Amino acid sequence: MRYGCGTCGQGYYPVDRAMALSSGSRMSRCKERCLAKLSVRLPYEEAQQVYEEISGLRTSRMTIHRSVQRLGAALPIQQGSALNKQSLKRQVTADGTMVHLRGEGWKEAKVGACYNVDDQRRAESVMYVGTLEERAHIGPMLYRAGGEPTMDQTHDMAFIGDGASWLDEIQKEHFPLATRIVDVWHASEYLWGVANEFYGQGSPKARAWAESKVQQLQDADQAGLSRSLSHLAPKTSEQTQVLSNTRRYFRNHGHQMDYPRYLARGWHIGSGIAEGGCKYVIETRFKRAGMRWSRTGASHLLRLRLAYLNDAWSQVAQCQQN
């Protein structure tokens, strides 16, 4: 039964309202959200199978795909990265991982996180962000997820990652007074590379040299590291290249490796949250065997996945009502 207004011509179906049918489809809003929630965890084929087994109702892969695209397009980008204005976070990190896009090949997805560190040095209140767009897009996302700190408030924050220049740019623009920390494990890899090249891959001498230099690194003995590197005399072009890269890396970033001070401030000195975020946010859903994505399709699914991982799924229901 359909009822209408004789004056304005507007009409509605009472049963449709009682069932809360989606304005974009002929299914209930609850079913639409259910299909989307399954899809942020599972490939579409598996989401279809799980839904049918649990509900006893039929659906199709295309119905699920359309639900994801409809809800993902309606969800504002910032809703997936921040729930209104969050409390300030103390640590910020970011990294990148590759996703295969149809017609474009392998492209970098940028993933970041803002979080606090508890007394046991565990990350808490983690807020993830992510984008398939250019690197400049993730800076504002991190800023919102970090609680939109003022310049003075960024003084008590730390920005950790590898030595990539794009991370430096984000830190300077959005967290200008934050302490920039170069991931200790990434820096250690340079020292292990030198050890293996000069003393033989995996040899006891290489291991002994690398472990002693890593200890100097963790003790913030940049002067000692510089002397050790300067004393090495390369004999091959490979040794020359590895040593040159390592010297340049420590020359450019040594001032961002004061690890005893960072630990005393209660900060992480490794970017495991960013690397784990790449796997947690992107790789476990977007990089399964044989997966190829359109840029639009992956972007819409990523918005929903971020909303789910950040406990912001209620924002999806709000978008359905708008």
N, C-alpha and C positions, 0 to 999 in steps of 0.2 A: 504494500500500500504506500502510495506517495501522497504527501500533503504539500499544498502550495499556497502562496499568498496571492490573492486576486489583485492586489494593488501593485506590488513590486515584481511579481512574477517569480520570486525565489521559491524553491521547493526543496524538500528533503524526504528521505526514507527513514522512518523511525527505527526499523530493524537495522539499517546500516549504522545508525548512531548507537544503538544498543550493542552491536557487535564491535564498535569502534573500528570500522573499516578504514584502511589507509586511504588518504585522498589520492595517492599515486598508484594504487593497485586495488584489486578486488579481494584482498585478503585482510585479515585483522591486523591492526598495528602490533599486537602482541606476537602474532606469527611472524610478521616481517622482522621484528627485532630479534626473535629467536633464531631465524635463519641467518641473520647478519652476525649474531654472537657466535654461532657455530662456525661461521666462515672466517672469523678472525683467528680461530684456533686451528681449523682443518681445511684442507683443499676442498673445493666445491663438491667433488664427487663424494668424498667422505662425509661432508656436512649433510648432503642429501640422504645418504644411507643412515646416518645416525638419527636424523630427524624422523625419517619414516619408521625406523625401528622403535623409537620412543613414543611417537604420537599415534602410530597406526594410520597415518594419513599420507597421501601421495603428494609429491612435489617434483620439481624438475631442476636440473642443474641451472638452466637458463633463468628460472624463476628466482633461484637463490642469487645468481649473479646480478640480476636486475635489482633485487632488494638491496644488495650491498652498494651498488652504484647509486641508487636513488638516495639512500640514507647517507652514504659518504659524501655525495655532492651537497646535501643539505646541511651537513655538519661543518660549521666554520673551522678554518684551519687551526685557530688558536684554541678551540675547545679540546682538541686532541692533545694539547701540550700544557695547558694550564686551566685550573678550575677557578675561574674568576681571578682573584688576587690571592696568591698563596703566601704563607709565612716565608720569611727569608731563608734561603739555603746558604750553607757555608762553603760548599764545594761544587765546582762546575767542571764538566769534562765532555769531550766530544771525539768522534772518530768517524771513519767511513768504511763501507763495505760495498761490494759490487752486486748489482742486480741486472739480469738480462732483460732488456726491453725490446719488444718487436720493432724492427725497422731501425733501431739505434745501436743494438749490440749491448755490450756490458757497460753500464753506467754506474757511477758512484752514488750510493744512498748515504746521506749524512745522518748520523745518530748522535744524540747528546743526552746528558742527564744532569740534573741538579739534585743535591742530596745533602744530608747531614751525617756526621760520624759520631756514634755513641762512645761511651767510656770503654767498650770492648773493641773499639776500632772497626765496628761493623757499620755498613751504610744503612741509613734509615730514611724514611719519607722520600724515597727516590721518585723523581718525576722525569719521565722520558719524553724526548722530542725526536722528530725525524722528518726528513723531507727527501724527495727525489729531485728537487729543484737545485739551482745553483747554491754554492756555499754561503752566499750572502743571506739566504733565507733563514738559515738555522740560527744566526745570531739573535734576531728579535725573539725567536721561539725560546731560546735559552734564557733570555732576559726576562720574559714573562714567567717561565717555569721557575726561575730563581727568586721570584717574588718582587720583580721590578725594583731592585735596590737603587737608592740614591748613590751619587758618587761617593759620599763619605761612607756609606754602608758597605761598599765594595772593598773597603780597606781591610775588612775582617774576613774576606773571602779568598779562596784559592782556585785557580784555573789550571787543571792538569791535563796533559796530553803528551804526544810526542813533539818533536821540534818543528812540526809543519808550520809554514808561515801563515797559512789561512787561519790556524788556531790563534796565532799571535794577533792577527787583525781583529778577530772576534773579541778577544780579551780586551784589547785596547779600546775598542769602540763601545762595548756594552758593560765591561767590568774594569774600568780604567785603573783603579787602585788595587785590584786583586793581585795576589802573589801568583806569578806564573811559574808552574812547576813542570819540569820535564820528567816524564815517566822514568823511574829508575831502571826498570827492566829494559826499556828501549835503549837507554844509554849503555846498559851493560852489554847489549848485543854488539855494539861497536867494539868494545874491548875484547869480547870473545872472538869476533871476526879477525882482529889483529893477531890474537894469540894463535888461532888456527892457521892463519896464513904464514906466520913467521916460524912457528914451532911444530907444525904438522897437525892436521885435523884429528882431534881427539887424543893427542899424545899426552902423557903425564906432564911433560914440560909445559905444554900449552895450557893444560888445566891449572897447573900451579901458578903460572904467570897471570892467567885471567882471574883466578880467585883472589890473588893478592891485589890486583888493580881494582876489582869490583869492591873489595873492602875499602880501598882508598876512596873510591867513588862514594860509597855509603857514609864514609867519615867526612865527606866534603873536602878532601885533600886535593884540590884542583892543581895546586903547585906541584905536588908530588907526581900526579898523573902527567902533567905537562913535561916534567923532567924525564919520566920513563919513556914517553913517546918520542921525545927528542933524541934519546940515546939509541933508538933503533935505527939500523942501517939497512935499508931495503936492497935486495939483490935481484929482484925480478920486477917486471912492470906491474904484476898483480900486487905485490907487496907495496910498491910505490903508491898505487891507486888506493888500496885499503888504508894505508897509513895517512895519506893526504886527506881522505874523506873523514877519518876519525879525528885528526888534529883540527880540521875545520869545524867539525861538529862541536867539539868541546870548547873551541875558541869562541864560537857563536853562542853557545848555550850553557857554558860552565857556571855562569852567574845564576842560573835557574836550577841548580842542583845542590842547594844547601839542605840536604836531607835531615840532618840532626835537628835543625831549627824547625823544619816543617813538621817533623814528628812531635816536637815539643809543643807545637801549636795545635796538635790534635788532628792534623790533616793526613789524608792518604798520600803516599808518594808513588803509587802505582796506578795506572789508568785501567785497572781491571773492570771497573764499573762501565767504562765506555766500550771496552772490547766485549764484555759480557752483554752489554746492551745491543751491540751489533748482532750478536747471535740471537738474543732474546726477542728483540723487536723485529728484525729483518730476516735473518737467515733461516730460523725455524719455520717461517711461514712462506717466504718469497723465494727461497733458494733450494727447494726440493727438486729431485731428479726430473729433468725435462721441462721445468717451468719456464714459460715465456710470458711476459706481461706487456700490455699496452701501458703507456705512461699514465693516462687518465685512470685506467682501471686499477693500477697499482697504487696510485695516489689516493684514490677514494677508500680503498681497503686499508691503507696505512692510517688514514685519519681515524677510522673505526677501531683499528687495532690499538692505537695509542689511547683512545678513549677507554677502551677495555682495560688495558694494562695499567692505566693511571687511575682506575676506580672512578671513571667519569661517565659511565654508561648511561646515567640518568640524563645526560645532555642529549643523547640520541632520542629518547622519548620526547624531550622538549622540542626538538626539531620537527618531529612528526606532527606536533600540535600547532606549529606555526604556519 
